[in-house]
C-alpha cells in the first residue's frame, strides 16, 4: 500500500466560477472557510492588517528583532565549527552590514506604518524586492548576493518569532501553505482553524499526524498552491475524498455544510463506552495506548479508552518554550502527562529535535537532516541538556509510572551510556536529598541497524517501542515527506513486514513489552496485520482508537496470524497488497469493503 502523496491537478471543471482541485487526503473531515496563506520557511507567518493603535507596538517589536538578529550574528561568528574563522567573519560581517543598512530598515518600518501590516509581512515585501533586483544583476558575484539577503530575511523572521505576536487567526480560517511545520500548527491551533491545504507532505508527516490528533481536516499535494489560492478566497476542504473546492457555489456550500456539521458531531468519542479491555474474537487481549503531543483540558477525556500513553513527544516542549525548557518547566510538564493517565504508564520520548527546530540556536545547517544530528545522537552531543531532561524525568516519576523512550537508537553503546547517565543523576539527587521514582528505559526501533542487532538491544532495555514511520523511511530509503517518491513508500514491503516480526520476536524472547507506536498501529487494516505478527500493544493517535478497537473485536487472532504468515513469504509489496485485498474481503467483509482497502493504499 502506498502511503505518500499523489500529484494534484486542477480539473477542467468550472461552474459559475467554482473550481475543483484534486488533492491527497491526509486528515479526515470536511470543513469550509476563508483562505489564509502562510509564508516563510523556518518561521511561518501570514499577513495581518493592524489597527492604528497597534502600529507603534509593532514597530518596537521589529526594532527589537533587528537588535536580536545582530546579537545572534556576533554570537555565531565566535561559535566553534568546522568552518574557518576567516570564512565565518566574511559571511557574518556581510550579513551584519545588511542589517546596519538604514535604508533597508527604514523601508520595512515604512511598510509597517503605511500599509498597516505586521512586521513579518513587511519584511517579506521589502526583501522580496531586494532579492528580485539582485537576481537581475549581470555580474555573477554580485548576483549571488541575493542568498545573503535570503539568510538575513530568515534571521529577521526567526527573531520576530522570539517575541511572539499575540495576533490570532480570524474565525473560519483555512490554512494554506507550501508546507506547514508542527510548531506552526500547534501555535495556530489556539485559533481553531477549520482546515489545512498544503503542497508538500505525506500521511506520516509529523504535521498531519498532529492534524489527525486534533481532528483538523487536511489535504496535500496541491502544486503551486500559493499562486493558485489567495488570502480571502472562499474554499471547502474535503478530507475524505481528497478535494479542494475553490469559490464554491451556494448549492455546493449547502451540501458540504451538512457534511461539515455531521463531522463536527462525530469528532468526540461517546463517553458511554469507556472500556479499556479489547480482545479478538478468539480471546487475545490487545492493549491500546495513545500517542500524545501536548496535554490540554480535553486530553484526559480523550484518554478514557486508552491504557496509558505509549508515546509523548517531549520535543513539542521545545517549540512551546522557544528552546530547551528549564528543569522545573520539564518536571511540571512530565507530571501533567503522568497525571492524566493516573496509575497507568506514560512513555515519554527524550527530545527528538529536528535541525529546523535548532536553526535559531546554531549557525550551521544540516545538509541531510534525516541522517544528521537528531534523536539520541543530539542528546549525547548536548550532554548538559540531556542530563537536565533525565533529572526532570526522574523527579517527575515520584508516585508516577513514567517510562523513558530513547529515539533513533542504532547502537547498544547509546543505551549503556544513557544507563550510566541515569545512575549518575540518581546518585546526585540522592546526595541533594531530592526524591525520585523508579523509571523504565526503552529504545525506539526505527533504523535498520537497530533491527539487525535487536537481540542485543533487547538485553539492555525494559521495553521496545517500534516506530514504523521512520522504520519504513529508512528501510526503503524513501523520504516520507517527499511527494515525488511517494509511490516507493510501501508499508507492505517484505523488508518492513519481516523487520517488524523480528522485533516482536526479540521482545518475546526477552519477555519484555514491544509497543508499536507508528501510524501503522492507528490504521484498522495494518492493526490487523500487526496483531497477526504477534503485537499485543498498539499506541496510536487518540482519534484512531475507536476504529482500531472495532477491528480488534471483529477479527480472530488465528485468522490474523494466517494472513500475516502469508505476508512474510511475499516477494514484493504489490504481491502483499493483492493478498491483503483478497483475504480481507473473504474473511472480514463485515469490517472492510473494497473501497476501504483502496483508501488504505492511499492513506493508512
FIDO-115131 format. One record per residue (C-alpha): residue in three letters; x, y negated, z. Coordinates in steps of 0.1 Angstrom, whole numbers, plus 5000, padded with zeros to 4 digits. Layout:
BEGIN
TIZA rest    u    v    w
TIZA  ALA    X    Y    Z
...
***
This chain:
BEGIN
TIZA rest    u    v    w
TIZA  UNK 5000 5000 5000
TIZA  UNK 5014 4966 4990
TIZA  UNK 5014 4941 5018
TIZA  UNK 5028 4909 5002
TIZA  UNK 5011 4881 4984
TIZA  UNK 5000 4881 4948
TIZA  UNK 5003 4853 4923
TIZA  UNK 4974 4829 4923
TIZA  UNK 4959 4811 4893
TIZA  UNK 4931 4786 4886
TIZA  UNK 4903 4804 4869
TIZA  UNK 4886 4788 4839
TIZA  UNK 4855 4781 4859
TIZA  UNK 4844 4746 4864
TIZA  UNK 4807 4740 4872
TIZA  UNK 4798 4704 4880
TIZA  UNK 4834 4697 4890
TIZA  UNK 4837 4729 4911
TIZA  UNK 4870 4747 4907
TIZA  UNK 4876 4783 4920
TIZA  UNK 4912 4793 4928
TIZA  UNK 4922 4829 4932
TIZA  UNK 4945 4833 4962
TIZA  UNK 4956 4860 4987
TIZA  UNK 4936 4866 5019
TIZA  UNK 4958 4868 5049
TIZA  UNK 4934 4860 5078
TIZA  UNK 4898 4869 5076
TIZA  UNK 4869 4845 5078
TIZA  UNK 4851 4817 5059
TIZA  UNK 4852 4780 5065
TIZA  UNK 4849 4747 5048
TIZA  UNK 4862 4711 5054
TIZA  UNK 4884 4684 5040
TIZA  UNK 4920 4689 5029
TIZA  UNK 4948 4676 5050
TIZA  UNK 4982 4680 5031
TIZA  UNK 5013 4688 5052
TIZA  UNK 5047 4678 5041
TIZA  UNK 5083 4684 5054
TIZA  UNK 5105 4714 5058
TIZA  UNK 5118 4716 5093
TIZA  UNK 5094 4691 5108
TIZA  UNK 5060 4692 5091
TIZA  UNK 5036 4662 5091
TIZA  UNK 5007 4647 5073
TIZA  UNK 4996 4611 5065
TIZA  UNK 4978 4593 5093
TIZA  UNK 4962 4559 5090
TIZA  UNK 4968 4537 5120
TIZA  UNK 4947 4511 5137
TIZA  UNK 4963 4476 5141
TIZA  UNK 4967 4482 5178
TIZA  UNK 4988 4513 5172
TIZA  UNK 5014 4498 5148
TIZA  UNK 5038 4483 5174
TIZA  UNK 5039 4516 5193
TIZA  UNK 5047 4535 5160
TIZA  UNK 5075 4511 5152
TIZA  UNK 5090 4517 5186
TIZA  UNK 5087 4554 5181
TIZA  UNK 5105 4551 5147
TIZA  UNK 5133 4530 5161
TIZA  UNK 5139 4554 5190
TIZA  UNK 5141 4582 5164
TIZA  UNK 5168 4563 5144
TIZA  UNK 5188 4560 5176
TIZA  UNK 5184 4597 5185
TIZA  UNK 5194 4607 5149
TIZA  UNK 5226 4586 5153
TIZA  UNK 5234 4602 5186
TIZA  UNK 5229 4637 5171
TIZA  UNK 5253 4628 5143
TIZA  UNK 5280 4617 5167
TIZA  UNK 5275 4649 5188
TIZA  UNK 5276 4672 5158
TIZA  UNK 5308 4655 5144
TIZA  UNK 5325 4668 5176
TIZA  UNK 5308 4702 5175
TIZA  UNK 5332 4732 5172
TIZA  UNK 5326 4752 5140
TIZA  UNK 5343 4768 5110
TIZA  UNK 5341 4735 5091
TIZA  UNK 5373 4715 5091
TIZA  UNK 5373 4683 5112
TIZA  UNK 5381 4662 5081
TIZA  UNK 5352 4675 5062
TIZA  UNK 5328 4670 5091
TIZA  UNK 5340 4634 5096
TIZA  UNK 5334 4627 5059
TIZA  UNK 5299 4642 5059
TIZA  UNK 5287 4627 5092
TIZA  UNK 5303 4593 5085
TIZA  UNK 5284 4591 5052
TIZA  UNK 5251 4601 5070
TIZA  UNK 5257 4576 5098
TIZA  UNK 5263 4548 5073
TIZA  UNK 5230 4556 5056
TIZA  UNK 5212 4552 5090
TIZA  UNK 5231 4519 5095
TIZA  UNK 5217 4506 5062
TIZA  UNK 5194 4478 5073
TIZA  UNK 5176 4478 5040
TIZA  UNK 5165 4514 5044
TIZA  UNK 5153 4509 5080
TIZA  UNK 5135 4477 5070
TIZA  UNK 5117 4493 5041
TIZA  UNK 5105 4521 5063
TIZA  UNK 5093 4497 5090
TIZA  UNK 5076 4476 5064
TIZA  UNK 5056 4506 5051
TIZA  UNK 5045 4515 5086
TIZA  UNK 5033 4479 5093
TIZA  UNK 5019 4470 5059
TIZA  UNK 5004 4504 5049
TIZA  UNK 4994 4511 5085
TIZA  UNK 5006 4547 5083
TIZA  UNK 5026 4570 5107
TIZA  UNK 5064 4569 5107
TIZA  UNK 5068 4603 5092
TIZA  UNK 5047 4593 5061
TIZA  UNK 5067 4560 5058
TIZA  UNK 5100 4579 5059
TIZA  UNK 5087 4602 5031
TIZA  UNK 5075 4574 5009
TIZA  UNK 5108 4554 5011
TIZA  UNK 5133 4582 5010
TIZA  UNK 5114 4599 4981
TIZA  UNK 5120 4568 4961
TIZA  UNK 5157 4567 4970
TIZA  UNK 5161 4604 4961
TIZA  UNK 5144 4599 4927
TIZA  UNK 5167 4569 4919
TIZA  UNK 5199 4589 4929
TIZA  UNK 5188 4618 4906
TIZA  UNK 5187 4594 4876
TIZA  UNK 5223 4582 4880
TIZA  UNK 5246 4594 4852
TIZA  UNK 5277 4598 4873
TIZA  UNK 5276 4634 4888
TIZA  UNK 5294 4625 4920
TIZA  UNK 5270 4596 4928
TIZA  UNK 5240 4616 4916
TIZA  UNK 5247 4644 4942
TIZA  UNK 5244 4618 4969
TIZA  UNK 5206 4625 4969
TIZA  UNK 5215 4655 4990
TIZA  UNK 5228 4632 5018
TIZA  UNK 5195 4613 5017
TIZA  UNK 5176 4645 5020
TIZA  UNK 5196 4655 5050
TIZA  UNK 5190 4621 5067
TIZA  UNK 5153 4624 5059
TIZA  UNK 5152 4658 5077
TIZA  UNK 5171 4644 5106
TIZA  UNK 5148 4614 5110
TIZA  UNK 5117 4636 5108
TIZA  UNK 5132 4660 5134
TIZA  UNK 5140 4630 5157
TIZA  UNK 5104 4618 5153
TIZA  UNK 5093 4653 5163
TIZA  UNK 5113 4648 5195
TIZA  UNK 5089 4621 5206
TIZA  UNK 5057 4639 5196
TIZA  UNK 5029 4619 5182
TIZA  UNK 4996 4620 5200
TIZA  UNK 4976 4619 5168
TIZA  UNK 4953 4648 5162
TIZA  UNK 4937 4662 5131
TIZA  UNK 4902 4649 5123
TIZA  UNK 4873 4673 5126
TIZA  UNK 4867 4698 5098
TIZA  UNK 4903 4696 5086
TIZA  UNK 4917 4724 5063
TIZA  UNK 4955 4725 5065
TIZA  UNK 4972 4727 5031
TIZA  UNK 5010 4732 5028
TIZA  UNK 5036 4749 5007
TIZA  UNK 5045 4769 5038
TIZA  UNK 5033 4765 5074
TIZA  UNK 5056 4772 5103
TIZA  UNK 5043 4789 5135
TIZA  UNK 5054 4759 5156
TIZA  UNK 5034 4736 5134
TIZA  UNK 5003 4758 5136
TIZA  UNK 5005 4760 5174
TIZA  UNK 5007 4722 5176
TIZA  UNK 4978 4717 5152
TIZA  UNK 4957 4744 5167
TIZA  UNK 4949 4720 5195
TIZA  UNK 4928 4700 5170
TIZA  UNK 4909 4732 5160
TIZA  UNK 4915 4731 5122
TIZA  UNK 4890 4750 5100
TIZA  UNK 4913 4770 5078
TIZA  UNK 4948 4772 5061
TIZA  UNK 4958 4773 5025
TIZA  UNK 4995 4778 5015
TIZA  UNK 5017 4785 4986
TIZA  UNK 5042 4808 5004
TIZA  UNK 5036 4835 5030
TIZA  UNK 5025 4871 5034
TIZA  UNK 5003 4892 5056
TIZA  UNK 5032 4899 5081
TIZA  UNK 5044 4862 5082
TIZA  UNK 5045 4850 5118
TIZA  UNK 5023 4821 5110
TIZA  UNK 4995 4843 5096
TIZA  UNK 4998 4868 5125
TIZA  UNK 4991 4837 5147
TIZA  UNK 4963 4826 5124
TIZA  UNK 4946 4860 5129
TIZA  UNK 4951 4858 5166
TIZA  UNK 4932 4825 5168
TIZA  UNK 4906 4836 5142
TIZA  UNK 4916 4809 5117
TIZA  UNK 4907 4818 5081
TIZA  UNK 4937 4817 5058
TIZA  UNK 4948 4823 5022
TIZA  UNK 4981 4820 5005
TIZA  UNK 4997 4823 4970
TIZA  UNK 4983 4791 4956
TIZA  UNK 5010 4778 4932
TIZA  UNK 5020 4741 4932
TIZA  UNK 4995 4736 4959
TIZA  UNK 5004 4700 4968
TIZA  UNK 5000 4689 4932
TIZA  UNK 4965 4705 4929
TIZA  UNK 4949 4698 4962
TIZA  UNK 4949 4663 4978
TIZA  UNK 4941 4650 5012
TIZA  UNK 4904 4643 5015
TIZA  UNK 4893 4669 4989
TIZA  UNK 4862 4690 4999
TIZA  UNK 4872 4726 5000
TIZA  UNK 4859 4761 5010
TIZA  UNK 4883 4788 5021
TIZA  UNK 4871 4824 5018
TIZA  UNK 4895 4846 5038
TIZA  UNK 4876 4878 5029
TIZA  UNK 4877 4876 4991
TIZA  UNK 4909 4855 4988
TIZA  UNK 4894 4825 4972
TIZA  UNK 4896 4787 4974
TIZA  UNK 4867 4766 4961
TIZA  UNK 4876 4730 4954
TIZA  UNK 4849 4703 4950
TIZA  UNK 4821 4728 4958
TIZA  UNK 4786 4721 4946
TIZA  UNK 4757 4717 4971
TIZA  UNK 4744 4752 4963
TIZA  UNK 4779 4767 4969
TIZA  UNK 4782 4748 5002
TIZA  UNK 4748 4761 5014
TIZA  UNK 4757 4797 5005
TIZA  UNK 4791 4795 5023
TIZA  UNK 4778 4776 5053
TIZA  UNK 4756 4806 5061
TIZA  UNK 4787 4829 5059
TIZA  UNK 4807 4805 5080
TIZA  UNK 4780 4804 5106
TIZA  UNK 4780 4842 5107
TIZA  UNK 4818 4843 5110
TIZA  UNK 4817 4819 5140
TIZA  UNK 4791 4841 5157
TIZA  UNK 4812 4872 5155
TIZA  UNK 4845 4856 5165
TIZA  UNK 4843 4865 5201
TIZA  UNK 4840 4902 5211
TIZA  UNK 4810 4912 5231
TIZA  UNK 4816 4911 5268
TIZA  UNK 4792 4941 5273
TIZA  UNK 4818 4967 5263
TIZA  UNK 4850 4962 5283
TIZA  UNK 4861 4998 5283
TIZA  UNK 4899 5004 5281
TIZA  UNK 4897 5041 5276
TIZA  UNK 4899 5051 5239
TIZA  UNK 4900 5087 5228
TIZA  UNK 4899 5105 5195
TIZA  UNK 4870 5129 5188
TIZA  UNK 4892 5158 5200
TIZA  UNK 4902 5141 5232
TIZA  UNK 4936 5125 5226
TIZA  UNK 4939 5093 5246
TIZA  UNK 4953 5062 5229
TIZA  UNK 4965 5032 5249
TIZA  UNK 4957 4998 5234
TIZA  UNK 4978 4968 5243
TIZA  UNK 4978 4933 5230
TIZA  UNK 5003 4911 5212
TIZA  UNK 5002 4875 5225
TIZA  UNK 5020 4843 5215
TIZA  UNK 5006 4820 5242
TIZA  UNK 4983 4821 5272
TIZA  UNK 4953 4798 5273
TIZA  UNK 4919 4798 5292
TIZA  UNK 4904 4823 5268
TIZA  UNK 4933 4849 5269
TIZA  UNK 4920 4867 5300
TIZA  UNK 4885 4872 5285
TIZA  UNK 4900 4884 5252
TIZA  UNK 4923 4909 5270
TIZA  UNK 4893 4926 5286
TIZA  UNK 4896 4957 5263
TIZA  UNK 4934 4959 5263
TIZA  UNK 4956 4978 5288
TIZA  UNK 4981 4950 5293
TIZA  UNK 5003 4931 5269
TIZA  UNK 5027 4951 5247
TIZA  UNK 5044 4921 5233
TIZA  UNK 5046 4885 5245
TIZA  UNK 5068 4864 5221
TIZA  UNK 5087 4841 5245
TIZA  UNK 5102 4821 5217
TIZA  UNK 5070 4802 5214
TIZA  UNK 5080 4785 5247
TIZA  UNK 5110 4772 5228
TIZA  UNK 5085 4754 5204
TIZA  UNK 5065 4742 5234
TIZA  UNK 5094 4726 5252
TIZA  UNK 5114 4715 5221
TIZA  UNK 5143 4737 5231
TIZA  UNK 5153 4761 5257
TIZA  UNK 5129 4758 5287
TIZA  UNK 5143 4755 5322
TIZA  UNK 5145 4784 5346
TIZA  UNK 5115 4771 5366
TIZA  UNK 5094 4765 5334
TIZA  UNK 5101 4800 5323
TIZA  UNK 5092 4815 5357
TIZA  UNK 5059 4797 5356
TIZA  UNK 5052 4809 5321
TIZA  UNK 5061 4845 5327
TIZA  UNK 5040 4846 5359
TIZA  UNK 5010 4833 5339
TIZA  UNK 5015 4861 5314
TIZA  UNK 5016 4887 5342
TIZA  UNK 4986 4871 5360
TIZA  UNK 4962 4877 5330
TIZA  UNK 4969 4914 5330
TIZA  UNK 4969 4918 5368
TIZA  UNK 4981 4953 5377
TIZA  UNK 4988 4963 5341
TIZA  UNK 5021 4959 5323
TIZA  UNK 5033 4929 5304
TIZA  UNK 5061 4933 5278
TIZA  UNK 5080 4900 5274
TIZA  UNK 5104 4898 5245
TIZA  UNK 5135 4878 5251
TIZA  UNK 5140 4848 5228
TIZA  UNK 5139 4858 5191
TIZA  UNK 5146 4823 5179
TIZA  UNK 5149 4817 5142
TIZA  UNK 5177 4795 5127
TIZA  UNK 5150 4769 5118
TIZA  UNK 5139 4766 5154
TIZA  UNK 5176 4760 5163
TIZA  UNK 5181 4734 5135
TIZA  UNK 5178 4705 5158
TIZA  UNK 5204 4719 5182
TIZA  UNK 5231 4727 5156
TIZA  UNK 5246 4711 5126
TIZA  UNK 5252 4743 5106
TIZA  UNK 5226 4760 5085
TIZA  UNK 5222 4798 5081
TIZA  UNK 5228 4810 5046
TIZA  UNK 5209 4842 5051
TIZA  UNK 5187 4837 5082
TIZA  UNK 5172 4873 5082
TIZA  UNK 5207 4887 5086
TIZA  UNK 5221 4859 5107
TIZA  UNK 5223 4848 5143
TIZA  UNK 5189 4859 5157
TIZA  UNK 5175 4882 5183
TIZA  UNK 5198 4899 5208
TIZA  UNK 5228 4885 5188
TIZA  UNK 5218 4849 5196
TIZA  UNK 5212 4858 5232
TIZA  UNK 5246 4873 5237
TIZA  UNK 5262 4844 5219
TIZA  UNK 5243 4819 5241
TIZA  UNK 5251 4837 5273
TIZA  UNK 5242 4808 5297
TIZA  UNK 5206 4806 5282
TIZA  UNK 5203 4844 5282
TIZA  UNK 5212 4846 5319
TIZA  UNK 5187 4818 5327
TIZA  UNK 5159 4839 5309
TIZA  UNK 5169 4871 5327
TIZA  UNK 5169 4853 5361
TIZA  UNK 5134 4838 5353
TIZA  UNK 5121 4872 5343
TIZA  UNK 5134 4889 5375
TIZA  UNK 5118 4863 5397
TIZA  UNK 5085 4864 5378
TIZA  UNK 5084 4901 5383
TIZA  UNK 5078 4899 5421
TIZA  UNK 5044 4917 5426
TIZA  UNK 5041 4919 5388
TIZA  UNK 5047 4946 5362
TIZA  UNK 5070 4929 5337
TIZA  UNK 5090 4947 5310
TIZA  UNK 5119 4931 5292
TIZA  UNK 5119 4938 5254
TIZA  UNK 5152 4932 5236
TIZA  UNK 5148 4922 5199
TIZA  UNK 5169 4932 5169
TIZA  UNK 5189 4959 5187
TIZA  UNK 5214 4976 5164
TIZA  UNK 5240 4990 5188
TIZA  UNK 5239 5007 5222
TIZA  UNK 5265 4983 5234
TIZA  UNK 5239 4955 5233
TIZA  UNK 5218 4973 5258
TIZA  UNK 5247 4982 5280
TIZA  UNK 5257 4946 5280
TIZA  UNK 5222 4935 5290
TIZA  UNK 5221 4960 5318
TIZA  UNK 5253 4945 5331
TIZA  UNK 5238 4910 5330
TIZA  UNK 5207 4923 5348
TIZA  UNK 5228 4938 5376
TIZA  UNK 5249 4907 5380
TIZA  UNK 5219 4884 5382
TIZA  UNK 5202 4907 5407
TIZA  UNK 5233 4905 5429
TIZA  UNK 5234 4867 5426
TIZA  UNK 5197 4864 5435
TIZA  UNK 5203 4887 5465
TIZA  UNK 5231 4866 5477
TIZA  UNK 5209 4835 5475
TIZA  UNK 5181 4853 5493
TIZA  UNK 5158 4849 5463
TIZA  UNK 5132 4877 5458
TIZA  UNK 5129 4896 5425
TIZA  UNK 5109 4926 5414
TIZA  UNK 5117 4958 5396
TIZA  UNK 5118 4955 5359
TIZA  UNK 5119 4979 5330
TIZA  UNK 5141 4974 5300
TIZA  UNK 5131 4983 5264
TIZA  UNK 5145 4979 5229
TIZA  UNK 5128 4967 5198
TIZA  UNK 5134 4992 5169
TIZA  UNK 5133 4971 5138
TIZA  UNK 5165 4976 5119
TIZA  UNK 5177 5008 5101
TIZA  UNK 5208 5011 5123
TIZA  UNK 5186 5015 5154
TIZA  UNK 5166 5042 5137
TIZA  UNK 5198 5062 5128
TIZA  UNK 5211 5061 5164
TIZA  UNK 5176 5062 5181
TIZA  UNK 5185 5092 5203
TIZA  UNK 5215 5073 5218
TIZA  UNK 5194 5041 5223
TIZA  UNK 5166 5061 5239
TIZA  UNK 5191 5073 5266
TIZA  UNK 5197 5037 5277
TIZA  UNK 5162 5022 5279
TIZA  UNK 5130 5027 5298
TIZA  UNK 5108 5024 5267
TIZA  UNK 5109 5017 5230
TIZA  UNK 5090 4991 5210
TIZA  UNK 5086 4998 5173
TIZA  UNK 5084 4966 5153
TIZA  UNK 5071 4977 5120
TIZA  UNK 5070 4943 5103
TIZA  UNK 5108 4938 5103
TIZA  UNK 5115 4975 5100
TIZA  UNK 5097 4976 5066
TIZA  UNK 5115 4944 5055
TIZA  UNK 5150 4957 5064
TIZA  UNK 5145 4993 5053
TIZA  UNK 5133 4982 5018
TIZA  UNK 5154 4950 5016
TIZA  UNK 5122 4930 5009
TIZA  UNK 5116 4895 5023
TIZA  UNK 5082 4898 5038
TIZA  UNK 5075 4861 5032
TIZA  UNK 5086 4861 4995
TIZA  UNK 5057 4865 4971
TIZA  UNK 5080 4873 4942
TIZA  UNK 5090 4907 4957
TIZA  UNK 5056 4914 4974
TIZA  UNK 5049 4944 4953
TIZA  UNK 5080 4961 4968
TIZA  UNK 5069 4956 5004
TIZA  UNK 5053 4991 5008
TIZA  UNK 5044 5003 5042
TIZA  UNK 5037 5038 5030
TIZA  UNK 5073 5042 5016
TIZA  UNK 5087 5075 5026
TIZA  UNK 5116 5058 5044
TIZA  UNK 5092 5039 5065
TIZA  UNK 5070 5068 5075
TIZA  UNK 5100 5091 5083
TIZA  UNK 5116 5063 5103
TIZA  UNK 5085 5059 5124
TIZA  UNK 5083 5096 5130
TIZA  UNK 5119 5098 5140
TIZA  UNK 5115 5070 5166
TIZA  UNK 5083 5086 5181
TIZA  UNK 5101 5119 5184
TIZA  UNK 5130 5103 5202
TIZA  UNK 5107 5089 5227
TIZA  UNK 5090 5122 5233
TIZA  UNK 5124 5139 5237
TIZA  UNK 5134 5115 5264
TIZA  UNK 5099 5113 5279
TIZA  UNK 5098 5075 5275
TIZA  UNK 5069 5054 5260
TIZA  UNK 5070 5043 5224
TIZA  UNK 5048 5012 5218
TIZA  UNK 5041 5004 5181
TIZA  UNK 5036 4967 5180
TIZA  UNK 5038 4956 5144
TIZA  UNK 5010 4947 5121
TIZA  UNK 5006 4984 5112
TIZA  UNK 4991 4990 5147
TIZA  UNK 4964 4965 5141
TIZA  UNK 4952 4980 5108
TIZA  UNK 4925 5006 5110
TIZA  UNK 4940 5025 5081
TIZA  UNK 4976 5025 5094
TIZA  UNK 4965 5031 5130
TIZA  UNK 4950 5064 5120
TIZA  UNK 4983 5073 5103
TIZA  UNK 5004 5062 5134
TIZA  UNK 4982 5084 5156
TIZA  UNK 4988 5113 5133
TIZA  UNK 5025 5107 5135
TIZA  UNK 5023 5110 5173
TIZA  UNK 5019 5074 5185
TIZA  UNK 4998 5071 5217
TIZA  UNK 5005 5034 5225
TIZA  UNK 4995 5007 5200
TIZA  UNK 4999 4970 5206
TIZA  UNK 4981 4945 5183
TIZA  UNK 4965 4912 5177
TIZA  UNK 4936 4907 5201
TIZA  UNK 4911 4904 5173
TIZA  UNK 4922 4937 5157
TIZA  UNK 4912 4957 5188
TIZA  UNK 4875 4962 5180
TIZA  UNK 4882 4975 5145
TIZA  UNK 4911 4998 5156
TIZA  UNK 4892 5013 5186
TIZA  UNK 4863 5021 5163
TIZA  UNK 4887 5040 5141
TIZA  UNK 4901 5059 5171
TIZA  UNK 4867 5070 5183
TIZA  UNK 4857 5082 5148
TIZA  UNK 4887 5104 5139
TIZA  UNK 4902 5136 5152
TIZA  UNK 4939 5138 5162
TIZA  UNK 4941 5171 5144
TIZA  UNK 4930 5156 5111
TIZA  UNK 4952 5125 5116
TIZA  UNK 4982 5149 5121
TIZA  UNK 4973 5168 5090
TIZA  UNK 4974 5137 5067
TIZA  UNK 5005 5123 5084
TIZA  UNK 5023 5156 5079
TIZA  UNK 5015 5155 5042
TIZA  UNK 5027 5118 5041
TIZA  UNK 5061 5128 5054
TIZA  UNK 5065 5151 5023
TIZA  UNK 5056 5124 4998
TIZA  UNK 5084 5112 4975
TIZA  UNK 5071 5077 4969
TIZA  UNK 5047 5051 4983
TIZA  UNK 5025 5055 4952
TIZA  UNK 5021 5092 4960
TIZA  UNK 5013 5083 4996
TIZA  UNK 4986 5058 4985
TIZA  UNK 4969 5083 4963
TIZA  UNK 4970 5109 4991
TIZA  UNK 4956 5085 5017
TIZA  UNK 4927 5074 4994
TIZA  UNK 4916 5109 4987
TIZA  UNK 4919 5122 5022
TIZA  UNK 4903 5092 5040
TIZA  UNK 4872 5093 5016
TIZA  UNK 4869 5131 5021
TIZA  UNK 4873 5132 5059
TIZA  UNK 4865 5098 5072
TIZA  UNK 4840 5082 5047
TIZA  UNK 4819 5071 5077
TIZA  UNK 4848 5047 5086
TIZA  UNK 4864 5039 5053
TIZA  UNK 4850 5030 5019
TIZA  UNK 4869 5028 4987
TIZA  UNK 4867 4990 4989
TIZA  UNK 4882 4990 5024
TIZA  UNK 4911 5012 5013
TIZA  UNK 4916 4990 4983
TIZA  UNK 4916 4959 5006
TIZA  UNK 4941 4977 5028
TIZA  UNK 4966 4978 4999
TIZA  UNK 4965 4940 4998
TIZA  UNK 4962 4931 5035
TIZA  UNK 4970 4957 5061
***
